[in-house]
Amino acid sequence: MKPRVTIEYCPKCGWLLRAAWMAQELLTTFVEELHSVELQPSEVGGSYIIHLDGEILMNRKDLGHFPEIKEVKQLLRDRIAPEKSLGHSDRK
């Protein structure tokens, strides 16, 4: 079974559009590797957590900032498809 990503976001903070954009980016980049990307409204204020198959991949509060899409793609790639090139997202 292909992996599933869940983006848990705070709806009260207005982060739905950010989560939807990130989901679109991940689905476009990992079209063959991912089963799905789910958007999940959080009951905890200020939450923005990205899960991979139920395990926390990135947490905004732990990072101290919103994860950049480049960071998310690189970390996800390293976990699910290490041989995959991310093109410009691999450049420093």
PDB file as gemmi writes it, atoms N, CA and C in Angstrom:
CRYST1    1.000    1.000    1.000  90.00  90.00  90.00 P 1                      
ATOM      1  N   MET A   1       0.844  -1.191   0.000  1.00  0.00           N  
ATOM      2  CA  MET A   1       0.000   0.000   0.000  1.00  0.00           C  
ATOM      3  C   MET A   1       0.891   1.258   0.000  1.00  0.00           C  
ATOM      4  N   LYS A   2       0.524   2.200  -0.803  1.00  0.00           N  
ATOM      5  CA  LYS A   2       1.260   3.467  -0.862  1.00  0.00           C  
ATOM      6  C   LYS A   2       0.995   4.273   0.413  1.00  0.00           C  
ATOM      7  N   PRO A   3       1.966   5.100   0.813  1.00  0.00           N  
ATOM      8  CA  PRO A   3       1.807   5.891   2.033  1.00  0.00           C  
ATOM      9  C   PRO A   3       0.754   6.983   1.897  1.00  0.00           C  
ATOM     10  N   ARG A   4       0.246   7.373   3.057  1.00  0.00           N  
ATOM     11  CA  ARG A   4      -0.760   8.437   3.151  1.00  0.00           C  
ATOM     12  C   ARG A   4      -0.194   9.585   3.981  1.00  0.00           C  
ATOM     13  N   VAL A   5      -0.425  10.787   3.514  1.00  0.00           N  
ATOM     14  CA  VAL A   5      -0.013  11.985   4.243  1.00  0.00           C  
ATOM     15  C   VAL A   5      -1.270  12.663   4.776  1.00  0.00           C  
ATOM     16  N   THR A   6      -1.201  13.123   6.006  1.00  0.00           N  
ATOM     17  CA  THR A   6      -2.280  13.915   6.592  1.00  0.00           C  
ATOM     18  C   THR A   6      -1.699  15.254   7.006  1.00  0.00           C  
ATOM     19  N   ILE A   7      -2.366  16.319   6.610  1.00  0.00           N  
ATOM     20  CA  ILE A   7      -1.980  17.658   7.041  1.00  0.00           C  
ATOM     21  C   ILE A   7      -3.046  18.129   8.019  1.00  0.00           C  
ATOM     22  N   GLU A   8      -2.652  18.218   9.270  1.00  0.00           N  
ATOM     23  CA  GLU A   8      -3.544  18.671  10.336  1.00  0.00           C  
ATOM     24  C   GLU A   8      -3.312  20.170  10.520  1.00  0.00           C  
ATOM     25  N   TYR A   9      -4.353  20.953  10.359  1.00  0.00           N  
ATOM     26  CA  TYR A   9      -4.212  22.406  10.377  1.00  0.00           C  
ATOM     27  C   TYR A   9      -5.246  23.040  11.297  1.00  0.00           C  
ATOM     28  N   CYS A  10      -4.957  24.244  11.747  1.00  0.00           N  
ATOM     29  CA  CYS A  10      -5.877  24.987  12.606  1.00  0.00           C  
ATOM     30  C   CYS A  10      -6.856  25.786  11.744  1.00  0.00           C  
ATOM     31  N   PRO A  11      -8.139  25.406  11.735  1.00  0.00           N  
ATOM     32  CA  PRO A  11      -9.108  26.155  10.925  1.00  0.00           C  
ATOM     33  C   PRO A  11      -9.372  27.560  11.484  1.00  0.00           C  
ATOM     34  N   LYS A  12      -9.247  27.717  12.799  1.00  0.00           N  
ATOM     35  CA  LYS A  12      -9.488  29.028  13.409  1.00  0.00           C  
ATOM     36  C   LYS A  12      -8.407  30.035  13.025  1.00  0.00           C  
ATOM     37  N   CYS A  13      -7.223  29.536  12.697  1.00  0.00           N  
ATOM     38  CA  CYS A  13      -6.101  30.397  12.287  1.00  0.00           C  
ATOM     39  C   CYS A  13      -6.151  30.727  10.799  1.00  0.00           C  
ATOM     40  N   GLY A  14      -7.083  30.096  10.070  1.00  0.00           N  
ATOM     41  CA  GLY A  14      -7.212  30.363   8.639  1.00  0.00           C  
ATOM     42  C   GLY A  14      -6.168  29.651   7.790  1.00  0.00           C  
ATOM     43  N   TRP A  15      -5.713  28.483   8.223  1.00  0.00           N  
ATOM     44  CA  TRP A  15      -4.631  27.793   7.531  1.00  0.00           C  
ATOM     45  C   TRP A  15      -5.107  26.728   6.545  1.00  0.00           C  
ATOM     46  N   LEU A  16      -6.405  26.695   6.247  1.00  0.00           N  
ATOM     47  CA  LEU A  16      -6.926  25.735   5.280  1.00  0.00           C  
ATOM     48  C   LEU A  16      -6.299  25.934   3.903  1.00  0.00           C  
ATOM     49  N   LEU A  17      -6.211  27.163   3.429  1.00  0.00           N  
ATOM     50  CA  LEU A  17      -5.659  27.405   2.087  1.00  0.00           C  
ATOM     51  C   LEU A  17      -4.199  26.975   1.996  1.00  0.00           C  
ATOM     52  N   ARG A  18      -3.430  27.222   3.052  1.00  0.00           N  
ATOM     53  CA  ARG A  18      -2.029  26.796   3.087  1.00  0.00           C  
ATOM     54  C   ARG A  18      -1.958  25.269   3.023  1.00  0.00           C  
ATOM     55  N   ALA A  19      -2.795  24.595   3.799  1.00  0.00           N  
ATOM     56  CA  ALA A  19      -2.811  23.135   3.820  1.00  0.00           C  
ATOM     57  C   ALA A  19      -3.241  22.570   2.460  1.00  0.00           C  
ATOM     58  N   ALA A  20      -4.241  23.192   1.834  1.00  0.00           N  
ATOM     59  CA  ALA A  20      -4.709  22.731   0.525  1.00  0.00           C  
ATOM     60  C   ALA A  20      -3.630  22.928  -0.541  1.00  0.00           C  
ATOM     61  N   TRP A  21      -2.939  24.051  -0.490  1.00  0.00           N  
ATOM     62  CA  TRP A  21      -1.851  24.299  -1.439  1.00  0.00           C  
ATOM     63  C   TRP A  21      -0.736  23.277  -1.254  1.00  0.00           C  
ATOM     64  N   MET A  22      -0.383  23.001   0.004  1.00  0.00           N  
ATOM     65  CA  MET A  22       0.677  22.039   0.264  1.00  0.00           C  
ATOM     66  C   MET A  22       0.256  20.640  -0.196  1.00  0.00           C  
ATOM     67  N   ALA A  23      -0.995  20.281   0.019  1.00  0.00           N  
ATOM     68  CA  ALA A  23      -1.498  18.986  -0.444  1.00  0.00           C  
ATOM     69  C   ALA A  23      -1.375  18.878  -1.963  1.00  0.00           C  
ATOM     70  N   GLN A  24      -1.742  19.930  -2.673  1.00  0.00           N  
ATOM     71  CA  GLN A  24      -1.636  19.949  -4.134  1.00  0.00           C  
ATOM     72  C   GLN A  24      -0.188  19.784  -4.569  1.00  0.00           C  
ATOM     73  N   GLU A  25       0.728  20.474  -3.917  1.00  0.00           N  
ATOM     74  CA  GLU A  25       2.153  20.361  -4.235  1.00  0.00           C  
ATOM     75  C   GLU A  25       2.658  18.932  -4.031  1.00  0.00           C  
ATOM     76  N   LEU A  26       2.273  18.320  -2.922  1.00  0.00           N  
ATOM     77  CA  LEU A  26       2.728  16.958  -2.630  1.00  0.00           C  
ATOM     78  C   LEU A  26       2.133  15.950  -3.607  1.00  0.00           C  
ATOM     79  N   LEU A  27       0.857  16.102  -3.920  1.00  0.00           N  
ATOM     80  CA  LEU A  27       0.220  15.182  -4.865  1.00  0.00           C  
ATOM     81  C   LEU A  27       0.792  15.331  -6.270  1.00  0.00           C  
ATOM     82  N   THR A  28       1.186  16.533  -6.644  1.00  0.00           N  
ATOM     83  CA  THR A  28       1.788  16.762  -7.954  1.00  0.00           C  
ATOM     84  C   THR A  28       3.199  16.182  -8.018  1.00  0.00           C  
ATOM     85  N   THR A  29       3.964  16.376  -6.965  1.00  0.00           N  
ATOM     86  CA  THR A  29       5.352  15.909  -6.936  1.00  0.00           C  
ATOM     87  C   THR A  29       5.445  14.392  -6.780  1.00  0.00           C  
ATOM     88  N   PHE A  30       4.572  13.825  -5.951  1.00  0.00           N  
ATOM     89  CA  PHE A  30       4.641  12.397  -5.634  1.00  0.00           C  
ATOM     90  C   PHE A  30       3.439  11.643  -6.203  1.00  0.00           C  
ATOM     91  N   VAL A  31       3.128  11.929  -7.452  1.00  0.00           N  
ATOM     92  CA  VAL A  31       1.944  11.357  -8.090  1.00  0.00           C  
ATOM     93  C   VAL A  31       1.960   9.826  -8.098  1.00  0.00           C  
ATOM     94  N   GLU A  32       3.116   9.222  -8.272  1.00  0.00           N  
ATOM     95  CA  GLU A  32       3.222   7.759  -8.314  1.00  0.00           C  
ATOM     96  C   GLU A  32       3.474   7.147  -6.933  1.00  0.00           C  
ATOM     97  N   GLU A  33       3.962   7.946  -5.988  1.00  0.00           N  
ATOM     98  CA  GLU A  33       4.411   7.405  -4.707  1.00  0.00           C  
ATOM     99  C   GLU A  33       3.378   7.473  -3.582  1.00  0.00           C  
ATOM    100  N   LEU A  34       2.443   8.428  -3.648  1.00  0.00           N  
ATOM    101  CA  LEU A  34       1.485   8.616  -2.558  1.00  0.00           C  
ATOM    102  C   LEU A  34       0.115   8.030  -2.883  1.00  0.00           C  
ATOM    103  N   HIS A  35      -0.508   7.484  -1.854  1.00  0.00           N  
ATOM    104  CA  HIS A  35      -1.892   7.022  -1.990  1.00  0.00           C  
ATOM    105  C   HIS A  35      -2.845   8.211  -1.905  1.00  0.00           C  
ATOM    106  N   SER A  36      -2.580   9.101  -0.909  1.00  0.00           N  
ATOM    107  CA  SER A  36      -3.473  10.243  -0.717  1.00  0.00           C  
ATOM    108  C   SER A  36      -2.836  11.275   0.200  1.00  0.00           C  
ATOM    109  N   VAL A  37      -3.420  12.472   0.157  1.00  0.00           N  
ATOM    110  CA  VAL A  37      -3.110  13.517   1.124  1.00  0.00           C  
ATOM    111  C   VAL A  37      -4.443  13.972   1.694  1.00  0.00           C  
ATOM    112  N   GLU A  38      -4.573  13.852   2.996  1.00  0.00           N  
ATOM    113  CA  GLU A  38      -5.812  14.190   3.683  1.00  0.00           C  
ATOM    114  C   GLU A  38      -5.634  15.503   4.431  1.00  0.00           C  
ATOM    115  N   LEU A  39      -6.643  16.352   4.394  1.00  0.00           N  
ATOM    116  CA  LEU A  39      -6.665  17.586   5.174  1.00  0.00           C  
ATOM    117  C   LEU A  39      -7.538  17.351   6.397  1.00  0.00           C  
ATOM    118  N   GLN A  40      -6.987  17.617   7.567  1.00  0.00           N  
ATOM    119  CA  GLN A  40      -7.698  17.336   8.815  1.00  0.00           C  
ATOM    120  C   GLN A  40      -7.730  18.571   9.700  1.00  0.00           C  
ATOM    121  N   PRO A  41      -8.902  19.165   9.904  1.00  0.00           N  
ATOM    122  CA  PRO A  41      -8.982  20.298  10.821  1.00  0.00           C  
ATOM    123  C   PRO A  41      -8.618  19.842  12.238  1.00  0.00           C  
ATOM    124  N   SER A  42      -7.782  20.625  12.913  1.00  0.00           N  
ATOM    125  CA  SER A  42      -7.348  20.286  14.263  1.00  0.00           C  
ATOM    126  C   SER A  42      -8.271  20.917  15.290  1.00  0.00           C  
ATOM    127  N   GLU A  43      -8.401  20.248  16.410  1.00  0.00           N  
ATOM    128  CA  GLU A  43      -9.154  20.824  17.529  1.00  0.00           C  
ATOM    129  C   GLU A  43      -8.229  21.633  18.436  1.00  0.00           C  
ATOM    130  N   VAL A  44      -6.926  21.557  18.180  1.00  0.00           N  
ATOM    131  CA  VAL A  44      -5.932  22.274  18.979  1.00  0.00           C  
ATOM    132  C   VAL A  44      -5.518  23.536  18.227  1.00  0.00           C  
ATOM    133  N   GLY A  45      -5.719  24.682  18.826  1.00  0.00           N  
ATOM    134  CA  GLY A  45      -5.373  25.947  18.196  1.00  0.00           C  
ATOM    135  C   GLY A  45      -3.892  26.042  17.846  1.00  0.00           C  
ATOM    136  N   GLY A  46      -3.615  26.612  16.689  1.00  0.00           N  
ATOM    137  CA  GLY A  46      -2.243  26.835  16.259  1.00  0.00           C  
ATOM    138  C   GLY A  46      -1.549  25.616  15.679  1.00  0.00           C  
ATOM    139  N   SER A  47      -2.267  24.524  15.512  1.00  0.00           N  
ATOM    140  CA  SER A  47      -1.651  23.297  14.996  1.00  0.00           C  
ATOM    141  C   SER A  47      -1.443  23.342  13.494  1.00  0.00           C  
ATOM    142  N   TYR A  48      -0.289  22.846  13.075  1.00  0.00           N  
ATOM    143  CA  TYR A  48      -0.002  22.585  11.665  1.00  0.00           C  
ATOM    144  C   TYR A  48       1.011  21.443  11.677  1.00  0.00           C  
ATOM    145  N   ILE A  49       0.480  20.229  11.567  1.00  0.00           N  
ATOM    146  CA  ILE A  49       1.282  19.021  11.715  1.00  0.00           C  
ATOM    147  C   ILE A  49       1.116  18.168  10.465  1.00  0.00           C  
ATOM    148  N   ILE A  50       2.228  17.703   9.940  1.00  0.00           N  
ATOM    149  CA  ILE A  50       2.204  16.827   8.764  1.00  0.00           C  
ATOM    150  C   ILE A  50       2.550  15.422   9.237  1.00  0.00           C  
ATOM    151  N   HIS A  51       1.649  14.493   8.952  1.00  0.00           N  
ATOM    152  CA  HIS A  51       1.806  13.101   9.352  1.00  0.00           C  
ATOM    153  C   HIS A  51       2.075  12.246   8.112  1.00  0.00           C  
ATOM    154  N   LEU A  52       2.872  11.217   8.279  1.00  0.00           N  
ATOM    155  CA  LEU A  52       3.085  10.202   7.251  1.00  0.00           C  
ATOM    156  C   LEU A  52       2.661   8.876   7.854  1.00  0.00           C  
ATOM    157  N   ASP A  53       1.581   8.314   7.335  1.00  0.00           N  
ATOM    158  CA  ASP A  53       1.037   7.060   7.865  1.00  0.00           C  
ATOM    159  C   ASP A  53       0.865   7.107   9.381  1.00  0.00           C  
ATOM    160  N   GLY A  54       0.344   8.223   9.884  1.00  0.00           N  
ATOM    161  CA  GLY A  54       0.045   8.357  11.301  1.00  0.00           C  
ATOM    162  C   GLY A  54       1.203   8.822  12.163  1.00  0.00           C  
ATOM    163  N   GLU A  55       2.413   8.849  11.630  1.00  0.00           N  
ATOM    164  CA  GLU A  55       3.592   9.295  12.373  1.00  0.00           C  
ATOM    165  C   GLU A  55       3.867  10.759  12.035  1.00  0.00           C  
ATOM    166  N   ILE A  56       4.212  11.548  13.043  1.00  0.00           N  
ATOM    167  CA  ILE A  56       4.497  12.966  12.804  1.00  0.00           C  
ATOM    168  C   ILE A  56       5.768  13.101  11.974  1.00  0.00           C  
ATOM    169  N   LEU A  57       5.633  13.773  10.848  1.00  0.00           N  
ATOM    170  CA  LEU A  57       6.765  14.057   9.967  1.00  0.00           C  
ATOM    171  C   LEU A  57       7.336  15.437  10.289  1.00  0.00           C  
ATOM    172  N   MET A  58       6.446  16.424  10.444  1.00  0.00           N  
ATOM    173  CA  MET A  58       6.848  17.800  10.774  1.00  0.00           C  
ATOM    174  C   MET A  58       5.749  18.443  11.607  1.00  0.00           C  
ATOM    175  N   ASN A  59       6.172  19.264  12.572  1.00  0.00           N  
ATOM    176  CA  ASN A  59       5.233  19.968  13.427  1.00  0.00           C  
ATOM    177  C   ASN A  59       5.672  21.437  13.493  1.00  0.00           C  
ATOM    178  N   ARG A  60       4.788  22.320  13.098  1.00  0.00           N  
ATOM    179  CA  ARG A  60       5.100  23.751  13.084  1.00  0.00           C  
ATOM    180  C   ARG A  60       5.594  24.235  14.446  1.00  0.00           C  
ATOM    181  N   LYS A  61       4.979  23.784  15.512  1.00  0.00           N  
ATOM    182  CA  LYS A  61       5.368  24.243  16.846  1.00  0.00           C  
ATOM    183  C   LYS A  61       6.773  23.773  17.211  1.00  0.00           C  
ATOM    184  N   ASP A  62       7.135  22.561  16.830  1.00  0.00           N  
ATOM    185  CA  ASP A  62       8.490  22.058  17.106  1.00  0.00           C  
ATOM    186  C   ASP A  62       9.539  22.781  16.261  1.00  0.00           C  
ATOM    187  N   LEU A  63       9.181  23.083  15.011  1.00  0.00           N  
ATOM    188  CA  LEU A  63      10.108  23.771  14.110  1.00  0.00           C  
ATOM    189  C   LEU A  63      10.305  25.241  14.492  1.00  0.00           C  
ATOM    190  N   GLY A  64       9.262  25.831  15.047  1.00  0.00           N  
ATOM    191  CA  GLY A  64       9.311  27.257  15.367  1.00  0.00           C  
ATOM    192  C   GLY A  64       8.920  28.143  14.199  1.00  0.00           C  
ATOM    193  N   HIS A  65       8.505  27.519  13.105  1.00  0.00           N  
ATOM    194  CA  HIS A  65       8.065  28.242  11.904  1.00  0.00           C  
ATOM    195  C   HIS A  65       7.255  27.281  11.037  1.00  0.00           C  
ATOM    196  N   PHE A  66       6.582  27.832  10.047  1.00  0.00           N  
ATOM    197  CA  PHE A  66       5.890  26.968   9.092  1.00  0.00           C  
ATOM    198  C   PHE A  66       6.915  26.231   8.252  1.00  0.00           C  
ATOM    199  N   PRO A  67       6.697  24.950   8.014  1.00  0.00           N  
ATOM    200  CA  PRO A  67       7.624  24.227   7.135  1.00  0.00           C  
ATOM    201  C   PRO A  67       7.528  24.760   5.712  1.00  0.00           C  
ATOM    202  N   GLU A  68       8.672  24.961   5.102  1.00  0.00           N  
ATOM    203  CA  GLU A  68       8.719  25.354   3.694  1.00  0.00           C  
ATOM    204  C   GLU A  68       8.399  24.124   2.850  1.00  0.00           C  
ATOM    205  N   ILE A  69       7.766  24.309   1.716  1.00  0.00           N  
ATOM    206  CA  ILE A  69       7.401  23.176   0.868  1.00  0.00           C  
ATOM    207  C   ILE A  69       8.644  22.390   0.456  1.00  0.00           C  
ATOM    208  N   LYS A  70       9.751  23.078   0.240  1.00  0.00           N  
ATOM    209  CA  LYS A  70      10.999  22.409  -0.122  1.00  0.00           C  
ATOM    210  C   LYS A  70      11.427  21.446   0.984  1.00  0.00           C  
ATOM    211  N   GLU A  71      11.343  21.889   2.248  1.00  0.00           N  
ATOM    212  CA  GLU A  71      11.687  21.039   3.389  1.00  0.00           C  
ATOM    213  C   GLU A  71      10.789  19.802   3.446  1.00  0.00           C  
ATOM    214  N   VAL A  72       9.503  20.024   3.254  1.00  0.00           N  
ATOM    215  CA  VAL A  72       8.533  18.930   3.338  1.00  0.00           C  
ATOM    216  C   VAL A  72       8.797  17.912   2.229  1.00  0.00           C  
ATOM    217  N   LYS A  73       8.982  18.404   1.010  1.00  0.00           N  
ATOM    218  CA  LYS A  73       9.234  17.504  -0.115  1.00  0.00           C  
ATOM    219  C   LYS A  73      10.507  16.688   0.094  1.00  0.00           C  
ATOM    220  N   GLN A  74      11.568  17.338   0.564  1.00  0.00           N  
ATOM    221  CA  GLN A  74      12.828  16.624   0.767  1.00  0.00           C  
ATOM    222  C   GLN A  74      12.696  15.556   1.851  1.00  0.00           C  
ATOM    223  N   LEU A  75      12.068  15.904   2.961  1.00  0.00           N  
ATOM    224  CA  LEU A  75      11.897  14.944   4.050  1.00  0.00           C  
ATOM    225  C   LEU A  75      10.997  13.781   3.627  1.00  0.00           C  
ATOM    226  N   LEU A  76       9.904  14.105   2.945  1.00  0.00           N  
ATOM    227  CA  LEU A  76       8.998  13.058   2.472  1.00  0.00           C  
ATOM    228  C   LEU A  76       9.690  12.162   1.452  1.00  0.00           C  
ATOM    229  N   ARG A  77      10.405  12.751   0.511  1.00  0.00           N  
ATOM    230  CA  ARG A  77      11.145  11.978  -0.480  1.00  0.00           C  
ATOM    231  C   ARG A  77      12.130  11.035   0.193  1.00  0.00           C  
ATOM    232  N   ASP A  78      12.868  11.550   1.180  1.00  0.00           N  
ATOM    233  CA  ASP A  78      13.852  10.725   1.880  1.00  0.00           C  
ATOM    234  C   ASP A  78      13.214   9.525   2.561  1.00  0.00           C  
ATOM    235  N   ARG A  79      11.956   9.654   2.943  1.00  0.00           N  
ATOM    236  CA  ARG A  79      11.250   8.558   3.623  1.00  0.00           C  
ATOM    237  C   ARG A  79      10.589   7.579   2.667  1.00  0.00           C  
ATOM    238  N   ILE A  80      10.035   8.074   1.549  1.00  0.00           N  
ATOM    239  CA  ILE A  80       9.232   7.182   0.701  1.00  0.00           C  
ATOM    240  C   ILE A  80       9.845   6.860  -0.651  1.00  0.00           C  
ATOM    241  N   ALA A  81      10.762   7.691  -1.147  1.00  0.00           N  
ATOM    242  CA  ALA A  81      11.339   7.478  -2.478  1.00  0.00           C  
ATOM    243  C   ALA A  81      12.724   8.104  -2.549  1.00  0.00           C  
ATOM    244  N   PRO A  82      13.714   7.568  -1.798  1.00  0.00           N  
ATOM    245  CA  PRO A  82      15.031   8.205  -1.703  1.00  0.00           C  
ATOM    246  C   PRO A  82      15.739   8.421  -3.035  1.00  0.00           C  
ATOM    247  N   GLU A  83      15.400   7.627  -4.037  1.00  0.00           N  
ATOM    248  CA  GLU A  83      16.061   7.751  -5.336  1.00  0.00           C  
ATOM    249  C   GLU A  83      15.455   8.846  -6.212  1.00  0.00           C  
ATOM    250  N   LYS A  84      14.321   9.401  -5.801  1.00  0.00           N  
ATOM    251  CA  LYS A  84      13.596  10.379  -6.614  1.00  0.00           C  
ATOM    252  C   LYS A  84      14.298  11.737  -6.619  1.00  0.00           C  
ATOM    253  N   SER A  85      14.455  12.309  -7.796  1.00  0.00           N  
ATOM    254  CA  SER A  85      14.985  13.655  -7.920  1.00  0.00           C  
ATOM    255  C   SER A  85      13.855  14.657  -7.762  1.00  0.00           C  
ATOM    256  N   LEU A  86      14.133  15.717  -7.032  1.00  0.00           N  
ATOM    257  CA  LEU A  86      13.135  16.772  -6.848  1.00  0.00           C  
ATOM    258  C   LEU A  86      13.447  18.000  -7.698  1.00  0.00           C  
ATOM    259  N   GLY A  87      14.370  17.864  -8.627  1.00  0.00           N  
ATOM    260  CA  GLY A  87      14.710  18.979  -9.503  1.00  0.00           C  
ATOM    261  C   GLY A  87      15.178  20.183  -8.730  1.00  0.00           C  
ATOM    262  N   HIS A  88      14.550  21.322  -8.954  1.00  0.00           N  
ATOM    263  CA  HIS A  88      14.976  22.566  -8.304  1.00  0.00           C  
ATOM    264  C   HIS A  88      14.828  22.536  -6.788  1.00  0.00           C  
ATOM    265  N   SER A  89      13.958  21.667  -6.260  1.00  0.00           N  
ATOM    266  CA  SER A  89      13.789  21.577  -4.800  1.00  0.00           C  
ATOM    267  C   SER A  89      14.972  20.879  -4.132  1.00  0.00           C  
ATOM    268  N   ASP A  90      15.849  20.252  -4.913  1.00  0.00           N  
ATOM    269  CA  ASP A  90      17.037  19.619  -4.354  1.00  0.00           C  
ATOM    270  C   ASP A  90      18.206  20.594  -4.258  1.00  0.00           C  
ATOM    271  N   ARG A  91      18.123  21.707  -4.928  1.00  0.00           N  
ATOM    272  CA  ARG A  91      19.222  22.664  -4.907  1.00  0.00           C  
ATOM    273  C   ARG A  91      19.249  23.426  -3.602  1.00  0.00           C  
ATOM    274  N   LYS A  92      20.426  23.780  -3.158  1.00  0.00           N  
ATOM    275  CA  LYS A  92      20.571  24.533  -1.892  1.00  0.00           C  
ATOM    276  C   LYS A  92      20.167  25.972  -2.081  1.00  0.00           C  
TER     277      LYS A  92                                                      
END                                                                             
